[in-house]
Amino acid sequence: MLFRPCQAPDYQVRYYGDYPGYVAELLAVIERCNGQLEGVRKVVESYTSFDNEILSSNNNKNKEKQLKVK
């Protein structure tokens, strides 16, 4: 597993006034999780673009070889 799931805070709202604090805690957890996912997305994109560059370079070399053979 790349990273563990984010744990949401326990819902222990007993009074109406407790709810905004719970929502703030929950939003902080969601933002942290989204930040982790954004980091993973950037790493995956960087490897994907690197792989695409290599594949493109290899395809161009193969085309050059084909042109020389004909």
Secondary structure in CASP SS format (residue, H / E / C, confidence):
PFRMAT SS
TARGET T0000
AUTHOR 0000-0000-0000
METHOD secondary structure of the structure
MODEL  1
M C 1.00
L C 1.00
F C 1.00
R C 1.00
P C 1.00
C C 1.00
Q C 1.00
A C 1.00
P C 1.00
D C 1.00
Y C 1.00
Q C 1.00
V C 1.00
R C 1.00
Y C 1.00
Y H 1.00
G H 1.00
D H 1.00
Y H 1.00
P H 1.00
G H 1.00
Y H 1.00
V H 1.00
A H 1.00
E H 1.00
L H 1.00
L H 1.00
A H 1.00
V H 1.00
I H 1.00
E H 1.00
R H 1.00
C H 1.00
N H 1.00
G H 1.00
Q H 1.00
L H 1.00
E H 1.00
G H 1.00
V H 1.00
R H 1.00
K H 1.00
V H 1.00
V H 1.00
E H 1.00
S H 1.00
Y H 1.00
T H 1.00
S H 1.00
F H 1.00
D H 1.00
N H 1.00
E H 1.00
I H 1.00
L H 1.00
S H 1.00
S H 1.00
N H 1.00
N H 1.00
N H 1.00
K H 1.00
N H 1.00
K H 1.00
E H 1.00
K H 1.00
Q H 1.00
L H 1.00
K H 1.00
V H 1.00
K C 1.00
END
